[in-house]
């Protein structure tokens, strides 16, 4: 192995000799940097021998090997950031590891990542691999071979969240309007059933399978496009009326809560209570005391099935799925056709969520499909 650096310490070479999987040149250099970074930290804390013991014996009966936890929980190596236990579990145990959702700490680990202590255990033998629902890859034809006619797409219009904001020029597939406001919203006459509840969001997924590929694609060169779970499955921004307040929250846990309390560092909660706004009025202050509703916002397995069918419809049908991946949700006060407030920016408090995994998957599928069939020109 050729080193990117003029001198590689013997301990780094020995540890790199135990890494799993084959990497190309750039990846191999990054792995060396990751090991050197860890060795430097462990030399200072006197844990280097314990790391070598854990790696060479491949035994869980070794001590916790810890490094300081950063503010956002991630470790930066060169130009890349990742969760430290994931980086080293991938390097020394499972090269196909995608995210921390596939790891569970063993009971005897005292500094497991999920414990949120000041130190994080990076001993790869203190974590177990857990099975997660695998989303089947979507088979996508090369963009030069997409047929001119497509089979009809099943009606999934009701699966799109009712509070999804549609981009300008794109209309919902259905004019359906619920007879009553959706649960968790406070109507103008003050009636509600659950607006005192905390807002809990779950990224869980039941088992569903995408519909089989249409016969129209039987003779095409189909390329599988797989889903990769990102370290942060969604990003959440908080708004008061039309003004964004505070920093974007990046959700790393499979389920999380948005509330009005004041914990600034909990990875499972986005607490809005500490966020200040000099333009905050009395209506916003009152609404902030009652933030909450309870619902499940997204289902990856259903999205996979819908994406597999939309590929049969062409570029435009797949692109329209992006509107499912940005969700705007107001607290206490409702908005839309049934309400006095017609737009979300008229509500006192609301959040916007970007579902990172599905958006990245759509990007890969659209890139594979190429340009849309509908041509655009200066006079179109």
C-alpha positions as CSV (number, residue, x, y, z in Angstrom):
1,X,0.0,0.0,0.0
2,X,1.4,3.4,-1.0
3,X,1.1,6.1,1.6
4,X,-0.1,9.6,1.0
5,X,2.3,10.8,3.7
6,X,6.1,10.7,3.7
7,X,6.1,8.6,6.9
8,X,3.6,6.2,8.2
9,X,4.2,5.0,11.8
10,X,4.5,1.2,12.3
11,X,1.4,1.1,14.5
12,X,-0.7,2.8,11.8
13,X,0.6,0.2,9.2
14,X,-0.3,-2.7,11.5
15,X,-3.8,-1.3,12.2
16,X,-4.4,-0.7,8.5
17,X,-3.4,-4.3,7.8
18,X,-6.6,-5.4,9.6
19,X,-9.0,-3.2,7.7
20,X,-11.8,-4.9,5.8
21,X,-12.8,-4.5,2.1
22,X,-10.9,-3.2,-0.9
23,X,-10.6,0.5,-1.5
24,X,-9.4,2.6,-4.5
25,X,-6.5,5.0,-4.2
26,X,-8.4,7.9,-2.8
27,X,-10.4,5.8,-0.4
28,X,-7.3,4.0,0.8
29,X,-5.6,7.4,1.5
30,X,-8.6,8.5,3.4
31,X,-8.6,5.3,5.5
32,X,-5.0,6.0,6.4
33,X,-5.8,9.5,7.5
34,X,-8.7,8.2,9.6
35,X,-6.4,5.7,11.4
36,X,-3.7,8.3,11.9
37,X,-6.2,10.7,13.4
38,X,-7.4,8.0,15.9
39,X,-3.9,6.9,16.8
40,X,-3.0,10.5,17.6
41,X,-6.0,10.9,19.9
42,X,-5.4,7.6,21.7
43,X,-1.7,8.2,22.2
44,X,-2.7,11.2,24.3
45,X,-5.2,9.2,26.4
46,X,-3.0,6.1,26.7
47,X,-5.5,3.8,25.0
48,X,-3.5,2.9,21.9
49,X,-2.5,-0.6,23.2
50,X,-6.2,-1.4,24.0
51,X,-7.2,-0.5,20.4
52,X,-4.5,-2.8,18.9
53,X,-5.6,-5.5,21.3
54,X,-9.3,-5.2,20.2
55,X,-8.5,-5.1,16.5
56,X,-6.0,-8.0,16.5
57,X,-8.0,-10.3,18.9
58,X,-11.3,-9.3,17.4
59,X,-12.8,-9.6,20.8
60,X,-15.6,-7.8,22.6
61,X,-13.9,-8.6,25.9
62,X,-11.8,-5.5,25.6
63,X,-12.2,-2.1,27.2
64,X,-14.1,0.9,25.8
65,X,-11.8,3.0,23.5
66,X,-13.0,6.6,23.7
67,X,-12.5,9.9,22.0
68,X,-14.1,13.2,22.9
69,X,-17.6,13.8,21.5
70,X,-17.8,16.8,19.2
71,X,-20.6,19.4,19.4
72,X,-22.6,17.8,16.5
73,X,-21.4,14.2,17.3
74,X,-19.5,13.9,14.1
75,X,-15.8,13.4,13.4
76,X,-14.0,15.2,10.5
77,X,-11.3,13.4,8.7
78,X,-9.8,15.4,5.8
79,X,-12.8,16.8,3.9
80,X,-15.4,14.2,5.2
81,X,-17.5,14.2,8.3
82,X,-19.1,11.1,9.8
83,X,-20.1,9.5,13.1
84,X,-16.9,8.2,14.7
85,X,-18.2,4.7,15.7
86,X,-19.6,4.2,12.2
87,X,-16.3,5.3,10.6
88,X,-14.2,2.7,12.5
89,X,-16.8,-0.1,12.5
90,X,-16.9,0.3,8.7
91,X,-13.1,0.3,8.5
92,X,-12.4,-2.7,10.7
93,X,-15.6,-4.8,10.5
94,X,-18.3,-4.0,8.0
95,X,-17.2,-2.2,4.8
96,X,-20.8,-2.2,3.5
97,X,-22.1,-0.4,6.6
98,X,-24.3,2.6,5.6
99,X,-25.3,4.4,8.8
100,X,-25.6,4.2,12.5
101,X,-29.1,2.8,12.2
102,X,-27.4,-0.5,11.5
103,X,-25.4,-0.5,14.7
104,X,-26.4,-1.4,18.3
105,X,-24.0,-1.0,21.2
106,X,-23.4,-4.1,23.3
107,X,-24.7,-3.9,26.9
108,X,-21.3,-3.8,28.6
109,X,-20.2,-0.7,26.5
110,X,-20.1,2.2,28.9
111,X,-19.5,5.0,26.4
112,X,-21.8,3.9,23.5
113,X,-22.6,6.6,21.0
114,X,-26.3,6.6,21.9
115,X,-25.5,7.4,25.6
116,X,-24.6,10.9,24.6
117,X,-21.7,11.1,27.1
118,X,-18.8,13.5,26.7
119,X,-16.7,10.6,25.4
120,X,-17.7,8.2,22.6
121,X,-16.6,4.5,22.4
122,X,-15.1,3.7,19.0
123,X,-14.2,0.1,19.8
124,X,-15.6,-1.7,16.7
125,X,-16.1,-4.8,18.8
126,X,-18.4,-3.1,21.2
127,X,-21.1,-2.7,18.5
128,X,-23.3,-5.3,16.8
129,X,-24.8,-5.2,13.3
130,X,-28.5,-5.1,13.3
131,X,-30.8,-5.9,10.4
132,X,-32.7,-3.0,8.9
133,X,-35.5,-3.2,6.3
134,X,-33.7,-3.2,3.0
135,X,-35.2,-1.0,0.3
136,X,-34.9,-2.9,-3.0
137,X,-33.1,-1.0,-5.7
138,X,-35.1,0.8,-8.4
139,X,-34.4,-0.4,-11.9
140,X,-34.0,2.7,-14.1
141,X,-33.6,2.6,-17.9
142,X,-30.8,4.6,-19.5
143,X,-32.0,8.0,-20.6
144,X,-31.6,7.3,-24.3
145,X,-33.9,4.3,-24.1
146,X,-37.0,5.6,-22.2
147,X,-40.0,4.6,-24.3
148,X,-42.4,7.3,-25.6
149,X,-45.5,5.8,-24.0
150,X,-45.8,4.6,-20.5
151,X,-48.4,2.5,-18.6
152,X,-50.8,4.3,-16.2
153,X,-49.5,5.1,-12.7
154,X,-51.5,4.0,-9.7
155,X,-53.3,6.8,-7.8
156,X,-51.1,7.7,-4.9
157,X,-52.3,11.3,-4.6
158,X,-53.8,10.6,-1.1
159,X,-50.4,9.4,0.2
160,X,-48.9,12.8,-0.3
161,X,-49.2,14.7,3.0
162,X,-52.1,17.2,3.0
163,X,-49.8,19.9,4.3
164,X,-47.2,19.5,1.6
165,X,-46.3,22.7,-0.2
166,X,-46.4,22.4,-4.0
167,X,-43.9,24.3,-6.0
168,X,-45.2,27.1,-8.3
169,X,-46.7,25.7,-11.5
170,X,-47.3,22.2,-10.1
171,X,-50.8,21.3,-9.0
172,X,-51.8,18.4,-6.7
173,X,-53.0,15.3,-8.5
174,X,-56.3,15.5,-6.6
175,X,-58.7,18.3,-5.5
176,X,-59.5,16.3,-2.4
177,X,-60.2,18.5,0.6
178,X,-60.8,16.8,4.0
179,X,-64.2,17.5,5.5
180,X,-62.5,18.3,8.9
181,X,-59.1,19.8,9.7
182,X,-56.4,17.2,10.0
183,X,-55.7,16.1,13.6
184,X,-53.3,18.2,15.6
185,X,-54.4,21.6,14.2
186,X,-56.3,24.2,16.1
187,X,-59.3,25.4,14.1
188,X,-60.4,29.0,14.1
189,X,-63.2,28.2,16.6
190,X,-60.7,26.8,19.0
191,X,-61.6,23.2,18.8
192,X,-58.9,20.6,18.8
193,X,-58.3,17.1,20.1
194,X,-54.6,16.7,20.6
195,X,-52.8,20.1,20.3
196,X,-51.2,19.7,23.7
197,X,-49.3,16.6,22.7
198,X,-45.6,16.7,21.8
199,X,-44.8,16.4,18.1
200,X,-43.2,13.0,17.5
201,X,-41.8,12.1,14.2
202,X,-41.0,8.5,13.2
203,X,-39.0,7.3,10.2
204,X,-40.1,3.7,10.7
205,X,-41.1,1.6,7.7
206,X,-43.4,-1.4,7.4
207,X,-42.7,-4.1,4.8
208,X,-43.9,-3.3,1.4
209,X,-42.6,-4.3,-2.0
210,X,-42.5,-2.0,-5.1
211,X,-44.6,-3.1,-8.1
212,X,-42.7,-5.2,-10.7
213,X,-41.3,-3.4,-13.6
214,X,-43.6,-2.8,-16.5
215,X,-43.3,-5.1,-19.6
216,X,-42.5,-2.0,-21.6
217,X,-39.0,-2.1,-20.0
218,X,-38.3,-5.7,-20.6
219,X,-35.9,-5.0,-23.5
220,X,-34.2,-2.0,-22.0
221,X,-30.8,-1.8,-20.4
222,X,-32.0,-1.3,-16.8
223,X,-29.5,0.0,-14.1
224,X,-30.2,-0.6,-10.4
225,X,-30.2,2.6,-8.3
226,X,-29.9,1.8,-4.6
227,X,-31.0,3.8,-1.6
228,X,-28.3,4.8,0.9
229,X,-29.3,6.0,4.4
230,X,-27.6,9.3,5.2
231,X,-26.2,10.1,8.6
232,X,-29.0,12.7,9.1
233,X,-32.3,11.5,7.7
234,X,-34.0,14.9,7.8
235,X,-33.2,18.6,8.3
236,X,-35.7,20.8,10.1
237,X,-35.9,24.6,10.0
238,X,-38.2,26.6,12.3
239,X,-40.1,29.7,11.2
240,X,-42.3,32.4,12.8
241,X,-44.6,33.8,10.2
242,X,-42.3,34.4,7.2
243,X,-39.0,34.6,9.2
244,X,-36.7,31.8,9.8
245,X,-35.5,31.5,13.4
246,X,-32.4,29.7,14.7
247,X,-30.2,27.1,13.0
248,X,-31.2,24.1,11.0
249,X,-31.6,21.0,13.1
250,X,-30.2,17.7,11.6
251,X,-32.0,14.6,12.8
252,X,-29.8,11.6,13.3
253,X,-32.1,9.4,15.4
254,X,-34.8,7.2,13.8
255,X,-37.5,9.1,15.8
256,X,-37.4,12.5,17.3
257,X,-39.5,15.2,19.0
258,X,-40.1,18.8,18.3
259,X,-41.2,20.7,21.4
260,X,-41.2,24.2,23.1
261,X,-38.7,23.3,25.8
262,X,-35.1,24.3,26.4
263,X,-32.7,21.4,26.0
264,X,-30.0,22.7,23.6
265,X,-28.0,19.5,23.0
266,X,-30.4,16.5,22.8
267,X,-30.1,14.7,19.5
268,X,-33.6,13.2,19.9
269,X,-35.3,16.5,20.4
270,X,-35.5,19.8,18.6
271,X,-36.3,22.3,21.4
272,X,-37.6,25.6,20.3
273,X,-37.9,27.3,23.7
274,X,-34.4,28.8,23.6
275,X,-34.7,30.3,20.2
276,X,-35.0,34.1,20.3
277,X,-36.6,36.5,17.8
278,X,-36.6,40.3,18.2
279,X,-39.6,40.5,15.9
280,X,-41.7,38.0,17.9
281,X,-45.3,39.2,18.6
282,X,-47.9,38.3,21.2
283,X,-49.6,35.8,18.9
284,X,-46.4,33.9,18.3
285,X,-45.6,33.9,22.0
286,X,-49.0,32.4,22.8
287,X,-48.7,29.8,20.1
288,X,-45.3,28.7,21.3
289,X,-46.9,27.6,24.6
290,X,-49.0,25.0,22.8
291,X,-46.6,23.6,20.2
292,X,-47.4,20.0,19.3
293,X,-49.2,17.2,17.5
294,X,-48.5,13.6,17.0
295,X,-48.1,11.9,13.6
296,X,-46.0,9.7,11.4
297,X,-44.6,11.8,8.6
298,X,-43.1,9.4,6.1
299,X,-42.7,5.8,5.1
300,X,-39.6,4.8,3.1
301,X,-41.0,1.5,1.9
302,X,-44.1,3.1,0.4
303,X,-41.9,5.7,-1.2
304,X,-39.8,3.0,-2.7
305,X,-42.9,1.4,-4.2
306,X,-44.1,4.7,-5.6
307,X,-40.7,5.5,-7.0
308,X,-40.5,2.2,-8.8
309,X,-43.8,2.8,-10.5
310,X,-43.0,6.4,-11.3
311,X,-40.0,5.4,-13.3
312,X,-42.4,3.8,-15.7
313,X,-44.0,7.2,-16.2
314,X,-40.8,9.0,-17.1
315,X,-38.6,11.9,-15.9
316,X,-41.5,14.3,-15.0
317,X,-43.3,11.7,-12.9
318,X,-40.2,10.9,-10.9
319,X,-39.4,14.6,-10.5
320,X,-42.8,15.3,-9.0
321,X,-42.0,13.0,-6.1
322,X,-39.6,15.7,-4.8
323,X,-42.6,17.5,-3.5
324,X,-43.2,14.6,-1.1
325,X,-39.8,15.1,0.4
326,X,-40.3,18.7,1.6
327,X,-43.0,19.0,4.3
328,X,-44.3,22.2,5.9
329,X,-46.1,21.8,9.1
330,X,-47.7,24.5,11.3
331,X,-48.3,24.3,15.0
332,X,-51.7,25.1,16.6
333,X,-53.0,27.3,13.8
334,X,-54.0,25.6,10.5
335,X,-53.5,27.0,7.0
336,X,-54.8,26.2,3.5
337,X,-58.2,26.1,1.7
338,X,-60.3,25.5,4.8
339,X,-58.6,28.1,7.0
340,X,-58.6,31.9,7.2
341,X,-54.8,31.7,6.8
342,X,-54.2,30.6,3.2
343,X,-50.4,30.2,3.3
344,X,-48.1,28.6,5.9
345,X,-46.2,31.9,6.2
346,X,-49.3,33.4,7.7
347,X,-49.2,31.0,10.7
348,X,-47.4,32.0,13.9
349,X,-45.1,28.9,14.2
350,X,-44.2,26.3,11.6
351,X,-41.4,24.0,10.5
352,X,-40.1,22.9,7.2
353,X,-38.6,19.4,6.8
354,X,-36.3,18.1,4.1
355,X,-36.1,14.3,3.9
356,X,-32.5,13.9,2.9
357,X,-32.4,10.1,2.1
358,X,-35.4,10.2,-0.4
359,X,-34.1,13.4,-2.0
360,X,-30.7,11.9,-2.6
361,X,-32.3,8.8,-4.0
362,X,-34.4,10.8,-6.4
363,X,-31.3,12.7,-7.5
364,X,-29.5,9.5,-8.4
365,X,-32.6,8.2,-10.3
366,X,-33.1,11.4,-12.2
367,X,-29.4,11.6,-13.1
368,X,-29.6,8.0,-14.5
369,X,-32.8,8.9,-16.5
370,X,-31.2,12.0,-18.1
371,X,-33.1,15.0,-19.5
372,X,-37.0,15.2,-19.5
373,X,-38.8,14.5,-22.7
374,X,-40.6,17.8,-22.6
375,X,-38.3,20.3,-24.3
376,X,-37.7,23.8,-22.9
377,X,-36.8,26.8,-25.0
378,X,-36.9,30.6,-24.7
379,X,-40.4,30.7,-26.2
380,X,-41.9,27.7,-24.4
